[in-house]
Amino acid sequence: DLKNQVDLDDLNDFYDSPKGGHNEELMRRSELVSNSNNNFVDDNQVNSVDAYANMAKSYDYYKNKLSRNSLDNKGMNIKGFVHFDKNLGNAFWVGEYDSMFFGDGDGVRLSPLAKALDIVGHELSHGVTNKASNLKYEKESGALNESFSDIMGTAIEGKNFEIGEDCWIPTWFYGEVMRDMKDPSRGRQPAHMKNFRKLPVDRDNDWGGVHINSGII
């Protein structure tokens, strides 16, 4: 029963690092997304519905198209948190908690990220990679991890090769797309290994360029 496979909680703009033993605090500060009727009218509710629907669609793709029973192929529940932090232009997977986190967008580059099916499919696919491999999240192996998530997010959406176009706000400064698998240069990514960007392995440098170099595959 899909209702028992997908769990979605609302953090109500609460921020605390989801890394480093704060799981109890996250769960204490969050509440299970629910409603007494089908009238989801305010933005918070709409974002929650988007996240739940797209998590379910991603789960269904793996199950129906690839015969994979959830992230671990053993039927584990899929966990997501919406409204993480305030005006956060990011979505991410945290393996320590087997959970996805979705920000509401910063209003400059990104609107709420959970409304983009390929973004949700991307993050859920990090969970699959996490359960199925031992790829280090840095440099080449980290870029492959990101590439796999882009590939699967695109397949789940089944629309085009752009990533996150439903939440990306095109600007002259940040570019017209987040990423484009067909033409990585549109997202300011290298397209060939000869142009691989060697960067230090730390947070400020994208853990050795895992997102920057993910267009090379």
Rosetta blueprint (number, residue, H / E / L):
1 D L
2 L H
3 K H
4 N H
5 Q L
6 V E
7 D E
8 L E
9 D E
10 D E
11 L L
12 N L
13 D L
14 F L
15 Y L
16 D L
17 S L
18 P L
19 K L
20 G L
21 G L
22 H L
23 N H
24 E H
25 E H
26 L H
27 M H
28 R H
29 R H
30 S L
31 E E
32 L E
33 V L
34 S L
35 N L
36 S L
37 N L
38 N L
39 N L
40 F L
41 V L
42 D L
43 D H
44 N H
45 Q H
46 V H
47 N H
48 S H
49 V H
50 D H
51 A H
52 Y H
53 A H
54 N H
55 M H
56 A H
57 K H
58 S H
59 Y H
60 D H
61 Y H
62 Y H
63 K H
64 N H
65 K H
66 L H
67 S L
68 R L
69 N L
70 S L
71 L L
72 D L
73 N L
74 K L
75 G L
76 M L
77 N L
78 I E
79 K E
80 G E
81 F E
82 V E
83 H L
84 F L
85 D L
86 K L
87 N L
88 L L
89 G L
90 N L
91 A E
92 F E
93 W E
94 V E
95 G L
96 E L
97 Y L
98 D L
99 S E
100 M E
101 F E
102 F E
103 G L
104 D L
105 G L
106 D L
107 G L
108 V L
109 R L
110 L E
111 S L
112 P L
113 L H
114 A H
115 K H
116 A L
117 L H
118 D H
119 I H
120 V H
121 G H
122 H H
123 E H
124 L H
125 S H
126 H H
127 G H
128 V H
129 T H
130 N H
131 K H
132 A H
133 S L
134 N L
135 L L
136 K L
137 Y L
138 E L
139 K H
140 E H
141 S H
142 G H
143 A H
144 L H
145 N H
146 E H
147 S H
148 F H
149 S H
150 D H
151 I H
152 M H
153 G H
154 T H
155 A H
156 I H
157 E H
158 G L
159 K L
160 N L
161 F L
162 E E
163 I E
164 G L
165 E L
166 D L
167 C L
168 W E
169 I L
170 P L
171 T E
172 W L
173 F L
174 Y L
175 G E
176 E L
177 V L
178 M L
179 R E
180 D E
181 M L
182 K L
183 D L
184 P H
185 S H
186 R H
187 G H
188 R L
189 Q L
190 P L
191 A L
192 H L
193 M H
194 K H
195 N H
196 F L
197 R L
198 K L
199 L L
200 P L
201 V L
202 D L
203 R H
204 D H
205 N H
206 D H
207 W H
208 G H
209 G H
210 V L
211 H L
212 I L
213 N L
214 S L
215 G L
216 I L
217 I L
